[in-house]
Structure formats: structure tokens, C-alpha cells
């Protein structure tokens, strides 16, 4: 699963490239995880490297629970 981080410049390239209309535009861009097919087309066109793989924190990590 991917998400769009704060490096996003809201240029719209990813919206235009998304084959499944999974990117929701607005003040910030978001990826609709119900529509995203994880094809990577948005990642390829993002010049800001703002679309990245989401990695959930490990709940048992002592530093996370501090």
C-alpha cells in the first residue's frame, strides 16, 4: 500500500497517470486504498518522490511504545 507524504507539490501528474482514479485531489492528495491496484504508475511520474510504500510501525518495538 502506498501513501503520499508531505513532499507532494500538488502538481497533478500522479492524478493524470493513475489508471484506476485512486488519487483524491484537494488541499492534499490522498490515495484511495479501495481503488489502488498498486501498479506503481503514480510513483514513476512523481518528481518529488512523494509517493512511498506505507510501512506500519511494529507495535512491540520498545522505542515505539516509549
Secondary structure, DSSP 8 states (H G I E B T S, - for coil): -EEE-TT----SHHHHH-TT--EE-SSS-EE-TTT-----HHHHH-TT--EEE-----TT-TTTT-
